[in-house]
Amino acid sequence: MGVLAGQTAIVTGGGAGIGRGIAQELGAAGAHVVVAGRRGQHLDETVGLITAAGGSASATVADVTDVAQVDALMAGTVAGHGKLDLLVNNAGRFFSIGPVWDADPQNWWQDVTVNLYGTFLCCRSALRHMIERRSGKIVNLAGGGSLNAFAYGSGYGTSKAAIVRFSETVHQEAKEYGVNVYAISPGLVHTEMTQFQLDSPEGKQWLPRIHKMFEEGRNVPPALAGNLCVYLASPAGDHLGGRFIQSTEDYGRIAERVDEVVERDLYTLRRTALSA
């Protein structure tokens, strides 16, 4: 029996890349995984990988920026499986590359829409079920731009930083109902999105650092984000609600020192000022 046996989880953007890696790890830990996204064939491939490994999974086609589709995803999951224990908001977009003064407004805003508005819609809908049960966990994918400026990727970076603050805020609102909300960073992972940054003319011009990082071997396996999601979804992660954790960190050690983490307000976004 896996640590998440009996749980039902939704992973958005689960058809490939980081989302697929997360879904596979949740399935291996015993959860039934509802893999959601816009591309049905990719979702079915993820489901096939999970079931071939002995896990349980199903696919639901849904656009995270569409209110009706998001509500149907959450309601359908609860109706089919009786509950929703875990939501992982992984669906993301990063296609607006270049300086702000050259950015196409629609392309820039679409990055923000998928990343931030999509996360909001999914949280909004899932929380209604979780609060009614007074139980549940939500993991939101942050990433590049969350802690540092992301030059030439301002739409992506700004939306990911906002997700960290949004996660902490929602946790404060939902914790009294037994719901924990987390933000995580998966690290630099070789996905379709990063391949676009490597291959596209704008990526080559404005983001050569991404190519250099991969050349240096800074390619984090997507399973690490999956392992972190499993940890947070298990009882071991109960005390880290509202925190921003990176998949490459020793989060077991962080949990062991949670009293210090809370007292010093660590693993959050805060302004540091000069002392008196």
KADA-V688244 format. One line per field, one symbol per residue. ss: DSSP state (2 for helix, 1 for strand, 0 for the rest). burial: # if it has 16 or more other ideal C-beta (glycine too) atoms within 10 Angstrom, else .. Layout:
ss->???
burial->???
This chain:
ss->000000011111000022222222222200011111100222222222222200011111100000222222222222222000011110000000000222002222222222222222222222222222200111111000000000000222222222222222222222222011111110000002222222202222220222222220000002222222222220222222000111000022222202222220000000000000
burial->.#.#..################################...######.##....#.####.####...###.##.###..#..###############....#....#.##############.###.###....############..#.#############.###.##..#....###########.#.##..#.....#..##..#...#.....#.############...#..########...#..##.....#.....#.........
